[in-house]
Amino acid sequence: MYPSVTDSTDILRHYITIVSQEKTSDNTKIAQLNMTIRNATESDCKSWDNLAGHPLQSWAWGDFRKSMGVTVDRLTVIENSSLTEGWQLTFHPIPYTPFTVGYFPKGPKLNKFMLDQLLVTGRKHKAIYIQLEPNVVSNFKFEISNLKCFLPSHRPLFTKYTFVLDLTKSEEELMKNMHQKTRYNIKVALKHGVSVRQDNSDSAFADYLRLEEETTTRQKFYAHNLTYHRKMWNIMKKSGIAKLWTASYKGEILTAWIIFCWKDTIYYPYGASSRNYREVMAPNLLLWEIAKWGQANGFKKFDLWGSLGPNPDQADPWYGFHRFKAGYNPDLVEYAGSFDLIINPLLYGIYKIADTGRWGILKFCKKISR
């Protein structure tokens, strides 16, 4: 179903085909393609969502980001009078400066026309660079005539790899393919009477927030604040994209996950758990019951939202999550990666140094606080 994963670290060699520079101007090329760009309007909402390939490109996600005070730019590609693509970007101010950083998550396949238009948009927002993380698997190729302003990201936000469970397989086949320990843990949860259900109520969401705060404090993760989660949930639930699932034992919610439903795929972007009753293996049963629900409702894939890749470092702080997901024997999918479209080369170099230093300080503070 998915392309095989390679071990190569030479991103550009695998993902970019440099084409010879043609004498024809870009304007002539665009005219020949009969393509134009305009900002989306509310009337485009339905068409936009029909084209969006990922929930982070959905109209609702853009509304959520706007509600957080983030600048959202929705660009529509019009070809022969029809809307053929939508590009949803966010622009984030750099404190104490007039400049911003752009972010374009999970968009369509890259091409020169797109990058040319993004350069124009980035300049309008005084962006130093735009970070792009296309929703495209690793064997894609795109054409670009000038690589000087386009490089692998200095700090990717999405993992390059994810786990995807194939929900077109039968329940029996999925269970058979699991790691023996995962099957055992599901049976342990069932034996203890762990209860799993979809619960989109306010009280269940309050439990999710409680567990989220507990989890981030315990694990010392850098996580979104409660305002982020509340606004995300309110908007994404109203749109029908977000669902809340819980696993309970003796009347206590031990695990709560927010699941996104988009096209033929369900996603697991947010989750939190309690340390209480860890022996009843509530998360194992929760994932399994969500997968079965996805099957019953016609979804074909369950994207588990990230993995460490084919050769995970057991010392990595995320290794436990990776191992938990791997127990269900999902497909390991490699995406194209993360790229920076550089608009201001001088400031980009300065920004990289400052950003690297900032994260170094944060990691050091986290280490000494343990």
Secondary structure, 3 states (H helix, E strand, C coil): CCCCCCCCCCHHHHHEEECCCCCCCHHHHHHHHCEEEEECCHHHHHHHHHHCCCHHHCHHHHHHHHHCCCEEEEEEEEECCEEEEEEEEEEEECCCCCCEEEEEECCCCCCHHHHHHHHHHHHHCCEEEEEEECCCECCCCEEECCCCCEEECCCCCCCCEEEEEECCCCHHHHHHHCCHHHHHHHHHHHHCCCEEEECCCHHHHHHHHHHHHHHHHHHCCCCCCHHHHHHHHHHHHHCCCEEEEEEEECCEEEEEEEEEEECCEEEEEEEEECCCCHHHCHHHHHHHHHHHHHHHCCCCEEECCCECCCCCCCCCCCHHHHHHHHCCCCEEEEECCCEEEECCHHHHHHHHHHHHHHHHHHHHHHHHHC
